[in-house]
Each structure stands twice: as C-alpha cells, then as structure tokens.
C-alpha cells in the first residue's frame, strides 16, 4: 500500500459520521410527520363516530346535553352543531387537531332519520 492510498483512507474516516448527522434529523422529521398524519386520521375517525352517535341520539329524542357530552368525551375540545335537512337530523362535529405545531381542521357530518319523538 502506498502512502497516497493510506492518506486517502485516513481522510475518509469521518465521511460516514457526517452523512449520518445529516440523515438522522431528516428521518426523525419524516417519522414525526407520519405519526402526525396517523393521529390526524384517528381524530377524523373519532369525529365521524361522535357525529354519528350524536345524530342518532338526537333523532331518538335524547336531550341535547347527552349528545354534547358524548361528543366531548369522544374528542376533547370538539364542537357540535345540529341542523335539519329535509326529514333528516344532521350533526356536525368540528375540532382543531394539532400536528407538529400545525393546526388542522377536522370535521365530520352525519345524519339520521328525524323520528320527531
């Protein structure tokens, strides 16, 4: 092995460390965004479930407070709006979900046949 080859190898010893230092933060940011997307999808599913149950409760004649209580238990900080659309009673649940410091609006609407009890 010549002196030139030995010198070149010694100079490359820190190359892997430098590449790793650059790659690890990028991988961590990507992981945080993926987990944030998963929590946002979960919040959307919870909002949809809460809107469905609230619409059914209200269509069956349950008190408005019961529906609001269910929505607040299913998704903390969520807001319930109730409206009528023809013969349907519709419940809309809105919520602001935070992902890595970014506020994402989450909304779900569900309707049930208004029995008018």
C-alpha positions as CSV (number, residue, x, y, z in Angstrom):
1,X,0.0,0.0,0.0
2,X,1.4,3.3,-1.0
3,X,1.4,6.5,1.2
4,X,-1.1,8.1,-1.1
5,X,-3.7,5.3,-0.5
6,X,-3.1,5.4,3.2
7,X,-3.6,9.1,3.3
8,X,-6.8,8.9,1.3
9,X,-8.3,6.3,3.6
10,X,-7.5,8.3,6.7
11,X,-9.3,11.3,5.2
12,X,-12.5,9.3,4.6
13,X,-12.9,8.1,8.1
14,X,-15.3,10.8,9.1
15,X,-17.4,10.7,6.0
16,X,-19.9,8.2,7.4
17,X,-20.4,10.2,10.5
18,X,-21.1,13.4,8.6
19,X,-23.6,11.6,6.4
20,X,-25.3,10.1,9.4
21,X,-25.5,13.5,11.1
22,X,-27.3,14.9,8.0
23,X,-29.6,11.9,7.6
24,X,-30.8,11.3,11.2
25,X,-32.7,14.6,11.5
26,X,-34.4,14.1,8.2
27,X,-35.5,10.6,9.2
28,X,-36.8,12.0,12.5
29,X,-38.8,14.7,10.8
30,X,-40.3,12.2,8.4
31,X,-41.2,9.9,11.3
32,X,-42.9,12.8,13.2
33,X,-44.9,13.8,10.1
34,X,-46.0,10.2,9.6
35,X,-47.1,9.9,13.2
36,X,-48.8,13.3,13.0
37,X,-50.7,12.1,9.9
38,X,-51.8,8.9,11.8
39,X,-53.1,11.0,14.8
40,X,-55.0,13.3,12.4
41,X,-56.6,10.3,10.7
42,X,-57.5,9.0,14.2
43,X,-59.1,12.3,15.1
44,X,-61.1,12.3,11.8
45,X,-62.4,8.8,12.7
46,X,-63.3,9.9,16.2
47,X,-65.1,12.9,14.9
48,X,-67.1,10.8,12.4
49,X,-68.1,8.3,15.2
50,X,-69.1,11.1,17.5
51,X,-71.2,12.8,14.8
52,X,-72.9,9.5,14.0
53,X,-73.8,8.8,17.6
54,X,-74.9,12.3,18.3
55,X,-77.2,12.3,15.3
56,X,-78.7,9.0,16.4
57,X,-79.2,10.2,20.0
58,X,-80.8,13.4,18.9
59,X,-83.0,11.7,16.3
60,X,-84.3,9.3,19.0
61,X,-85.3,12.3,21.2
62,X,-82.4,12.3,23.7
63,X,-81.5,15.6,25.3
64,X,-79.1,17.9,23.5
65,X,-76.8,17.7,26.6
66,X,-76.4,13.9,26.2
67,X,-75.2,14.3,22.6
68,X,-72.8,17.1,23.5
69,X,-71.5,15.1,26.4
70,X,-70.8,12.1,24.1
71,X,-69.0,14.4,21.6
72,X,-66.8,15.9,24.3
73,X,-65.9,12.5,25.6
74,X,-65.1,11.1,22.2
75,X,-63.0,14.1,21.1
76,X,-61.8,16.7,23.7
77,X,-62.4,20.2,22.6
78,X,-64.8,19.3,19.8
79,X,-67.9,21.4,18.9
80,X,-71.3,20.0,17.9
81,X,-73.7,21.8,15.5
82,X,-77.1,20.4,14.9
83,X,-79.3,21.1,11.9
84,X,-82.2,19.7,9.9
85,X,-82.0,18.8,6.2
86,X,-85.4,17.7,4.9
87,X,-86.5,14.7,7.1
88,X,-83.0,14.2,8.5
89,X,-81.4,15.5,11.7
90,X,-77.7,16.2,11.0
91,X,-74.9,16.5,13.5
92,X,-71.6,18.2,12.5
93,X,-68.6,17.8,14.8
94,X,-65.7,20.2,14.3
95,X,-62.3,20.1,16.0
96,X,-58.9,21.6,15.6
97,X,-56.2,19.0,15.7
98,X,-52.5,20.0,16.2
99,X,-49.8,18.1,14.3
100,X,-46.2,19.2,14.9
101,X,-47.4,22.6,15.8
102,X,-49.7,23.0,12.8
103,X,-53.5,23.3,13.3
104,X,-55.5,21.0,11.1
105,X,-59.3,21.4,11.0
106,X,-61.2,18.2,11.4
107,X,-64.8,18.0,10.6
108,X,-67.4,15.2,10.2
109,X,-71.1,15.3,9.5
110,X,-73.6,12.5,10.0
111,X,-77.4,12.4,9.6
112,X,-80.2,10.2,11.0
113,X,-83.8,10.0,10.1
114,X,-85.6,12.5,12.3
115,X,-88.3,10.5,14.1
116,X,-89.6,13.6,15.8
117,X,-90.3,11.8,19.1
